[in-house]
């Protein structure tokens, strides 16, 4: 008789443990981790050196993922490009809280992969050109409103983005 009581006691203990550990979902708080694009949506950045002066804005929108304002020294104004990527020329392979990785199209792109990471007021863009060649470009947080930049009125079809300037130097 003692073995039946011990058996009932063990079964009661097992059921208590199972049901007390079962998750009903009511007590769990959802952890909201923003991805890179959400965290950096609308942020504006400057790349400036002796050869080029370019502002970019990151957007959580594939149609305008990276807007660009490139300074034209001859015209003394900024050429605007609403998206540096051609349609179908990118695939987002990672959009975590700390980085955005874009894979270029094998036919349309001059790069294999582009990885954006942010540390404070610095945006690092690591460009993998080939399996054996990669370059890093560093942007700093812009301190002016990009809408205030004087845009060139005749942009024509010769829009050049910072990536083309960088890769074709």
Secondary structure, DSSP 8 states (H G I E B T S, - for coil): -HHHHHHHHHHHHHHHHHHHH---SSS--------HHHHHTT-EEEEESSS-EEEEEE-S-GGGSEEEEEEETTTTEEEEES-SS-TTSEEEEEE-SSEEEEEE-TTT-S-SEEEEEEETTEEEEEEEEETTEEEEEEEEE--S-GGGS-B-S--TT----HHHHHHT-
